[in-house]
Amino acid sequence: MDVPTNTEAPSPDQTDRDRRAAAHDWLMRSAAHQQRAGVEWTYQGVTVLTAGVTWDAVKVPYAVLVPGSHRDTTAAVLRRRLEDLEMAGPVFCDPYRPYFYALVPPGTDQRWPQDLTAAGVDCLGGTRPFVHHVAVPSLSRTAPPGLFWLTLPDPIGEHPHVDAGHLCTVLRDRLAPARAASS
């Protein structure tokens, strides 16, 4: 008996929907109350998730990666800077603070270098006793106002997380001139 097979490649729209669904599920695994998180994302555009489950978050002031930037720096400028620095993986912004949040593999907080904290860089993870909770935008928020994604999560893609080692190298390179001047 011949069994029909579908050899057609999925459409770009289907692939995008699949990726968005996978990203949603991946983020939701970090929700203490998934139903509440879904409602908050729908009505408020943001929810609080627990770091250390599927990701840790490295919080970086805009000015460290984009000198002279401030809360009104455009999303296009911020995205271009991430591309210039070859930073792939999920990153969202809080323009009111203004900070980047790069989602790195869970457990990164256990080995994140503490010498970067003086520049306002911190790794928020789930290592006890300091479990962190992070406000995370819904996947539909890709521009201000409020928290928004510069690069959406893609847990089934090539870069499910930002490479923590590369991020650390970039941050140290960016901060080196300031450190040399203060020595």
C-alpha positions in Angstrom: 0.0 0.0 0.0 1.4 3.4 -1.0 1.3 6.0 1.7 1.1 9.6 0.4 3.9 11.8 1.7 4.1 15.5 1.8 7.4 16.6 0.4 6.6 20.3 0.2 8.7 22.6 2.4 6.7 24.5 5.0 5.7 28.0 4.0 7.6 30.9 5.5 4.4 31.9 7.3 4.1 28.4 8.8 7.8 28.4 9.8 7.4 31.8 11.5 4.3 30.6 13.4 6.2 27.4 14.5 9.2 29.5 15.7 6.9 31.9 17.5 5.0 29.1 19.2 8.3 27.4 20.2 9.5 30.7 21.6 6.3 31.2 23.5 6.5 27.7 25.0 10.2 28.2 25.9 9.5 31.4 27.7 6.4 30.0 29.4 8.4 27.3 31.0 9.9 30.1 33.2 6.5 31.2 34.4 5.5 30.3 38.0 1.9 30.6 36.9 1.5 30.1 33.1 -2.1 31.1 32.9 -1.5 34.3 34.7 1.6 35.0 32.6 -0.4 34.5 29.4 -3.1 36.9 30.6 -0.5 39.5 31.6 1.2 39.3 28.2 -2.1 39.7 26.5 -3.4 42.6 28.4 -0.2 44.3 29.7 2.4 43.3 27.1 4.8 42.1 29.9 4.9 39.5 32.6 7.4 38.4 35.3 9.3 35.2 34.6 11.8 33.3 36.7 15.4 33.3 35.6 17.4 30.1 35.7 14.8 27.8 34.2 15.4 28.1 30.4 17.6 31.2 30.5 19.6 33.6 32.7 19.5 37.3 31.8 22.6 39.5 31.5 21.5 43.1 32.2 23.6 45.6 30.4 23.3 49.4 30.4 22.7 50.8 26.8 25.8 53.1 27.2 28.1 50.1 27.6 27.3 48.8 24.2 26.2 52.0 22.4 28.2 54.9 23.8 26.2 58.1 24.0 22.9 56.3 23.9 20.0 57.0 26.2 16.4 56.0 26.7 15.4 57.7 23.4 17.9 55.7 21.3 15.9 54.1 18.5 15.4 50.3 18.2 17.0 50.4 14.8 20.2 51.9 16.3 20.2 49.3 19.0 19.6 46.4 16.6 22.4 47.6 14.3 24.8 47.8 17.2 24.0 44.2 18.2 24.6 43.1 14.6 27.9 45.1 14.5 29.0 43.2 17.7 27.9 39.9 16.2 25.5 39.3 19.1 23.0 36.6 18.0 20.3 35.3 20.2 17.4 36.7 22.2 17.7 40.2 23.5 15.1 42.6 24.8 15.3 46.2 26.1 13.9 48.3 28.9 14.2 51.8 27.4 13.1 53.5 30.7 16.2 52.3 32.7 17.8 52.0 29.8 19.1 48.4 29.7 19.6 45.5 27.4 18.7 42.0 28.6 20.6 39.2 26.8 19.1 35.7 27.5 22.0 33.4 28.1 22.0 29.7 29.1 20.7 28.9 32.5 23.5 28.5 35.1 25.6 31.3 33.6 25.1 33.3 36.8 27.2 30.7 38.6 30.3 31.6 36.6 29.6 35.2 35.5 32.5 37.5 36.3 31.8 39.9 39.1 34.3 42.5 37.8 31.6 43.7 35.3 29.2 44.8 38.1 31.0 48.1 38.6 29.8 49.1 35.1 26.2 48.2 35.9 26.3 44.7 34.2 24.7 41.9 36.2 23.8 38.3 35.4 20.3 37.5 36.8 19.9 33.7 37.3 18.2 31.1 39.4 21.1 30.1 41.6 19.9 29.9 45.1 19.6 31.8 47.4 19.3 34.6 44.8 16.6 33.5 42.4 15.8 36.5 40.1 12.4 37.4 38.6 12.6 39.4 35.4 9.9 41.4 33.6 9.8 40.0 30.0 7.9 41.6 27.1 5.4 39.6 25.1 6.6 38.3 21.7 4.5 40.9 19.9 6.4 43.8 21.5 9.2 44.6 19.0 9.3 48.4 19.5 8.8 50.9 22.2 7.0 52.1 24.3 7.8 49.9 27.1 9.9 46.7 27.2 10.5 45.3 23.7 12.4 42.6 21.8 15.4 43.5 19.7 15.9 39.9 18.7 13.1 37.4 19.4 13.9 34.1 21.0 14.3 31.1 18.6 14.8 28.0 20.8 14.7 25.8 17.7 17.0 27.9 15.7 20.8 28.3 15.5 21.0 30.7 18.5 18.6 29.7 21.2 20.7 31.8 23.7 23.2 34.6 23.4 26.7 33.2 23.6 27.7 34.1 27.2 31.4 33.9 26.5 31.1 36.2 23.4 29.0 38.6 25.4 31.6 38.7 28.2 34.4 39.3 25.7 32.4 42.1 24.0 31.7 43.8 27.4 35.3 43.6 28.5 36.5 45.0 25.2 33.9 47.9 25.5 34.9 48.6 29.1 38.7 48.3 28.7 39.3 52.0 27.7 37.3 53.2 30.8 39.2 50.8 33.0 42.6 51.9 31.6 41.7 55.6 32.1 40.8 55.0 35.8 44.0 53.1 36.5 
